[in-house]
């Protein structure tokens, strides 16, 4: 059968007890089983045990991918909640991350000839001083394995239920739901879930079906994103609803090509050759950039493999178009042959078939939470609903909220941050009691908490986007007046400025990009 069968608690969990309260508890579905989805479910799981959320939290579309060998970064702002939590699954996840990962300490920016433009030092561990952020680097598949392991522990305890197979791929909600504050989900093969949900967490990635269908229907006072709105569409002017529906939703959900390709590889170059400082080197054209980070991971008993992860970006489409991996690597080497050591050495020592490449894309704008699906369906979708209520609350997490430019490598961090804040918001919303006789929670307070959370995440996103544009403008001069100023004034000034001037500025931009308050000494 294509129908998704859900069990509240399996027989193997019969010894797991949950507190009860009068009325229906909040039922939650998480759509997407990657970093954002699993993190959301794990942060919500303690609320099931406390009787604030109905058991289980259903996680649809668990990722079929085990992840790649390529390294990814997790800032302390995203993983700190796992460290301080006393929950067994969270502690297990924290210990796995520490086991698989390496903290990065020395970092800096360079120009192609090798001159250091700025240097700084990150702490080699996470401390209670969150104004001094730390960066953990580990393989993508190790991160996903740690999240899945923690989720399976919660599944054994009855708080989470994972759903796989074609029927678990969610494409929408039941739009003629008879329920005032909830709805069932619709699967890719026409199936309908057995349960209806009050809160739906969309964590299904850049091309989220739930985002494409239900986000962007309402005009906003601001559309935060990576690019200005096309003036030809006149979206900032007074539009009637039909005009907004015709072009505004497409603009709000648009995924744009960032006009460069990202190449990634793992080099076995020695630490002596690579040096003791992770670096980013920025060119002056063709979106050329090189970044290197050391990484070690366990292999066998009491052994660790040392590698250096590198990233290249370039807008030269001919390199990505080359189908032969050996020739493609040769083209990369030719493009960067004039750059400082050990850039070409790292590329040379990477097997050509292991060099990954993908086109850089990003959403133009974020996806606001949808608090009145039924109203949108009636007003914009011209569909009749069987309920006078607002329907389920729909929130977007991770890449479904907004896929950002990968320059600052904060995508996974922002997903974990967002999931942690989601858990806090749901906790506050469900503790408030109920204004509805048949519910154990107040659906309008839940919505208020989701909107407050959305505002906080929007401010965090805006900080990251502003920092991204600032770093790109300073590090990669473009053509025109801005590029002339950067090449003729900014870069020479950075070379001449002493470290005691540059380092606080570097740290201030870093903290701002992570949404942390600036220290008075470097404000």
Buried (B, 14 or more C-beta within 10 A) or exposed (E): EEEBEEEEBEEEBEEBEBEEBEEBBBBBBBBBBBBBBBBBBBBBBBBBBEBBBBBBBBBBBBBEEEBBBBBBBBBBBBBBBBBEBEBEBBBBBBEBBBEBBBBBBBBBBBBBEEEBBBBBEBBEEBEEEBEBBBBBBBBBBBBBBBBBBBBEBBBBBBBBBBBBEEBBBBBBBBBEBEBBBBBBBBBBEEBBBEBBBBBBBBBBBBEBBBBBBBBBBBBBEEBBBBEEBEEEBEBEEEBEEEBBBEBBBEBBBBEBEBEBBBBBBBBEBEEEEBBEBBBBBBBBEEBBBBBBBBBBBEEEEEEBEBBBBBBBBBBBEEBBEBEEBEEBBBBBEEBBEEBBEBBBBBBBBBEBEBBBBEEBBBBBBBBBBBBBBBBBBEBBBEEEBEBEBBBBBBBBBBBBBBBBBBBBBBBBBBBBBBBBBBBBBBBBBBEBEBEBEEBBBBBBBBBBBBBBBBEBBBEBBBBBBBBBEEBBBBBBBBEEEEBEEBEEEBBEEBEEBEEEEBBBBBBBBBBBBBBBEBEEEEE
